[in-house]
């Protein structure tokens, strides 16, 4: 009888502990999924500028990436192949190199040379997309959904950080666009840097299927393009950029600001 009561009590204790842990996990997930609503600085049919004020940057350090399946499902829905999603991160790079090899245009030759330098010199660290990058990607497809007709759109995010006594604050200046080219006014970033914020990272995406109507299936390359290199050099020199990150929603490459002098 006594042993039965002990077993029942143990069962109740385990149920209570499971409930407490579940509540904490749910609360943590809610914090990561729902950072406070951003300030909408500007909005047009094809562009948006948002600013997120994050009181504690650690909310994005959750290793359980809650956004990844959202991105995966969105990519599959517009025809991205299973191979591109589950293959190794060099898959888009290999496709791009094969494509460049067939072209004599100086622009493509420059891109091929740049990509070769990045891969042979082992510049940057390639890894699976993290929670912050996935969050930014989901904001892009939330406001400018992926469709089979328009698969190519980009975002640019400036990640600013400042540490106070207890925690590290974060500001995200996020530019969203319904296309591949858009003008970014960095005046807001400049002002925050002058106010003591550190430009910790610049994050932007390389979408899959660039200009699909022209058959250029070379998207999703996680490597800085020639124009990316030039842009990041300016950000390093002007604002002290620490790291540049290019993501395709599945994998990312992170390049230290100082390494852009090698390209």
URKAFEN-V785198 format. One record per residue. N is the residue number from 1. RES is the residue in one small letter. PSI is psi in whole degrees, 0 to 359 (NA if undefined). NEAR is the number of other C-alpha atoms within 8 Angstrom. D_FIRST is the distance of its C-alpha to the first C-alpha in whole Angstrom. Layout:
# URKAFEN-V785198
{{N | RES | PSI | NEAR | D_FIRST} {N | RES | PSI | NEAR | D_FIRST}}
This chain:
# URKAFEN-V785198
{{1 | x | 315 | 4 | 0} {2 | x | 316 | 5 | 4} {3 | x | 324 | 6 | 5} {4 | x | 318 | 7 | 5} {5 | x | 321 | 8 | 6} {6 | x | 316 | 8 | 9} {7 | x | 319 | 8 | 10} {8 | x | 318 | 8 | 11} {9 | x | 318 | 8 | 12} {10 | x | 320 | 8 | 14} {11 | x | 317 | 8 | 15} {12 | x | 318 | 8 | 17} {13 | x | 316 | 8 | 18} {14 | x | 322 | 8 | 20} {15 | x | 317 | 8 | 21} {16 | x | 315 | 8 | 23} {17 | x | 318 | 8 | 24} {18 | x | 319 | 8 | 26} {19 | x | 316 | 8 | 27} {20 | x | 314 | 8 | 29} {21 | x | 318 | 8 | 30} {22 | x | 317 | 8 | 32} {23 | x | 318 | 8 | 33} {24 | x | 317 | 8 | 35} {25 | x | 317 | 8 | 36} {26 | x | 318 | 8 | 37} {27 | x | 318 | 8 | 39} {28 | x | 317 | 9 | 41} {29 | x | 320 | 9 | 42} {30 | x | 321 | 8 | 43} {31 | x | 320 | 9 | 45} {32 | x | 318 | 10 | 47} {33 | x | 331 | 8 | 48} {34 | x | 67 | 7 | 49} {35 | x | 159 | 8 | 51} {36 | x | 154 | 7 | 53} {37 | x | 142 | 6 | 56} {38 | x | 161 | 8 | 59} {39 | x | 131 | 7 | 63} {40 | x | 105 | 9 | 65} {41 | x | 320 | 8 | 68} {42 | x | 154 | 8 | 70} {43 | x | 127 | 9 | 70} {44 | x | 184 | 6 | 72} {45 | x | 328 | 4 | 72} {46 | x | 356 | 8 | 71} {47 | x | 150 | 12 | 70} {48 | x | 148 | 12 | 68} {49 | x | 119 | 12 | 67} {50 | x | 150 | 13 | 64} {51 | x | 124 | 12 | 63} {52 | x | 131 | 13 | 59} {53 | x | 109 | 10 | 58} {54 | x | 116 | 11 | 55} {55 | x | 327 | 8 | 54} {56 | x | 109 | 9 | 51} {57 | x | 344 | 11 | 52} {58 | x | 348 | 7 | 49} {59 | x | 340 | 9 | 48} {60 | x | 5 | 8 | 50} {61 | x | 2 | 8 | 48} {62 | x | 123 | 9 | 45} {63 | x | 341 | 6 | 45} {64 | x | 95 | 5 | 43} {65 | x | 103 | 9 | 47} {66 | x | 353 | 8 | 46} {67 | x | 347 | 10 | 49} {68 | x | 316 | 10 | 50} {69 | x | 328 | 7 | 49} {70 | x | 315 | 8 | 51} {71 | x | 314 | 13 | 54} {72 | x | 313 | 10 | 53} {73 | x | 322 | 8 | 53} {74 | x | 321 | 9 | 56} {75 | x | 318 | 10 | 58} {76 | x | 323 | 10 | 57} {77 | x | 334 | 7 | 58} {78 | x | 10 | 10 | 62} {79 | x | 8 | 7 | 62} {80 | x | 132 | 10 | 61} {81 | x | 158 | 7 | 60} {82 | x | 325 | 8 | 57} {83 | x | 319 | 6 | 59} {84 | x | 333 | 9 | 60} {85 | x | 319 | 9 | 57} {86 | x | 352 | 6 | 55} {87 | x | 178 | 8 | 58} {88 | x | 160 | 5 | 58} {89 | x | 345 | 9 | 60} {90 | x | 354 | 6 | 63} {91 | x | 308 | 9 | 64} {92 | x | 328 | 13 | 66} {93 | x | 317 | 12 | 68} {94 | x | 318 | 8 | 69} {95 | x | 317 | 10 | 70} {96 | x | 316 | 11 | 72} {97 | x | 322 | 10 | 73} {98 | x | 320 | 8 | 74} {99 | x | 312 | 9 | 76} {100 | x | 327 | 11 | 78} {101 | x | 340 | 9 | 79} {102 | x | 358 | 6 | 81} {103 | x | 143 | 8 | 83} {104 | x | 355 | 7 | 86} {105 | x | 131 | 6 | 85} {106 | x | 328 | 6 | 85} {107 | x | 312 | 6 | 82} {108 | x | 326 | 10 | 80} {109 | x | 322 | 12 | 82} {110 | x | 320 | 9 | 81} {111 | x | 319 | 11 | 77} {112 | x | 317 | 11 | 77} {113 | x | 317 | 8 | 78} {114 | x | 315 | 11 | 76} {115 | x | 322 | 12 | 73} {116 | x | 318 | 8 | 74} {117 | x | 316 | 9 | 74} {118 | x | 316 | 12 | 71} {119 | x | 322 | 8 | 69} {120 | x | 329 | 7 | 71} {121 | x | 2 | 6 | 71} {122 | x | 45 | 7 | 67} {123 | x | 127 | 9 | 68} {124 | x | 164 | 9 | 64} {125 | x | 124 | 8 | 61} {126 | x | 133 | 10 | 60} {127 | x | 173 | 7 | 56} {128 | x | 148 | 7 | 54} {129 | x | 141 | 11 | 54} {130 | x | 181 | 8 | 52} {131 | x | 316 | 14 | 51} {132 | x | 313 | 8 | 54} {133 | x | 320 | 11 | 56} {134 | x | 321 | 14 | 54} {135 | x | 314 | 10 | 54} {136 | x | 318 | 10 | 58} {137 | x | 319 | 12 | 58} {138 | x | 330 | 11 | 56} {139 | x | 322 | 8 | 58} {140 | x | 309 | 13 | 61} {141 | x | 345 | 9 | 60} {142 | x | 314 | 7 | 59} {143 | x | 329 | 6 | 62} {144 | x | 80 | 9 | 64} {145 | x | 146 | 7 | 62} {146 | x | 136 | 11 | 63} {147 | x | 169 | 7 | 65} {148 | x | 339 | 7 | 66} {149 | x | 325 | 4 | 70} {150 | x | 85 | 7 | 69} {151 | x | 348 | 12 | 67} {152 | x | 107 | 13 | 68} {153 | x | 154 | 11 | 68} {154 | x | 155 | 15 | 67} {155 | x | 157 | 13 | 65} {156 | x | 132 | 11 | 66} {157 | x | 132 | 12 | 64} {158 | x | 118 | 13 | 65} {159 | x | 111 | 13 | 62} {160 | x | 138 | 14 | 62} {161 | x | 149 | 12 | 60} {162 | x | 131 | 10 | 60} {163 | x | 130 | 8 | 58} {164 | x | 195 | 7 | 57} {165 | x | 320 | 4 | 56} {166 | x | 330 | 5 | 52} {167 | x | 173 | 9 | 52} {168 | x | 121 | 12 | 55} {169 | x | 156 | 13 | 56} {170 | x | 140 | 13 | 58} {171 | x | 136 | 11 | 60} {172 | x | 115 | 13 | 61} {173 | x | 109 | 14 | 64} {174 | x | 118 | 12 | 64} {175 | x | 125 | 12 | 67} {176 | x | 144 | 11 | 66} {177 | x | 146 | 15 | 69} {178 | x | 41 | 10 | 69} {179 | x | 186 | 9 | 71} {180 | x | 341 | 8 | 72} {181 | x | 126 | 6 | 75} {182 | x | 149 | 7 | 74} {183 | x | 131 | 4 | 76} {184 | x | 122 | 5 | 74} {185 | x | 113 | 5 | 75} {186 | x | 15 | 6 | 73} {187 | x | 322 | 6 | 75} {188 | x | 318 | 8 | 71} {189 | x | 315 | 9 | 70} {190 | x | 317 | 9 | 73} {191 | x | 318 | 8 | 72} {192 | x | 321 | 10 | 69} {193 | x | 319 | 11 | 70} {194 | x | 333 | 7 | 72} {195 | x | 8 | 6 | 70} {196 | x | 5 | 7 | 68} {197 | x | 147 | 10 | 65} {198 | x | 130 | 10 | 65} {199 | x | 92 | 14 | 66} {200 | x | 320 | 11 | 63} {201 | x | 153 | 12 | 63} {202 | x | 125 | 13 | 65} {203 | x | 130 | 13 | 63} {204 | x | 164 | 11 | 65} {205 | x | 150 | 12 | 64} {206 | x | 106 | 12 | 66} {207 | x | 157 | 13 | 65} {208 | x | 157 | 13 | 65} {209 | x | 68 | 12 | 68} {210 | x | 126 | 11 | 71} {211 | x | 64 | 9 | 74} {212 | x | 332 | 8 | 73} {213 | x | 341 | 5 | 76} {214 | x | 5 | 5 | 78} {215 | x | 19 | 6 | 75} {216 | x | 77 | 10 | 74} {217 | x | 64 | 10 | 71} {218 | x | 22 | 13 | 70} {219 | x | 175 | 12 | 68} {220 | x | 17 | 11 | 65} {221 | x | 119 | 12 | 66} {222 | x | 74 | 15 | 64} {223 | x | 143 | 9 | 67} {224 | x | 133 | 9 | 70} {225 | x | 177 | 9 | 73} {226 | x | 315 | 9 | 76} {227 | x | 327 | 7 | 76} {228 | x | 316 | 8 | 73} {229 | x | 314 | 11 | 74} {230 | x | 315 | 8 | 77} {231 | x | 315 | 8 | 75} {232 | x | 327 | 12 | 72} {233 | x | 319 | 11 | 75} {234 | x | 317 | 8 | 76} {235 | x | 324 | 10 | 73} {236 | x | 313 | 12 | 72} {237 | x | 322 | 8 | 76} {238 | x | 323 | 6 | 76} {239 | x | 4 | 9 | 72} {240 | x | 35 | 9 | 71} {241 | x | 130 | 15 | 68} {242 | x | 316 | 11 | 66} {243 | x | 145 | 11 | 64} {244 | x | 136 | 13 | 65} {245 | x | 129 | 12 | 63} {246 | x | 130 | 14 | 64} {247 | x | 152 | 16 | 61} {248 | x | 13 | 13 | 61} {249 | x | 344 | 12 | 58} {250 | x | 312 | 11 | 56} {251 | x | 160 | 12 | 57} {252 | x | 155 | 14 | 59} {253 | x | 135 | 13 | 62} {254 | x | 120 | 11 | 62} {255 | x | 128 | 12 | 65} {256 | x | 143 | 10 | 66} {257 | x | 321 | 12 | 69} {258 | x | 339 | 7 | 71} {259 | x | 350 | 9 | 71} {260 | x | 344 | 11 | 73} {261 | x | 344 | 6 | 76} {262 | x | 351 | 4 | 75} {263 | x | NA | 8 | 76}}
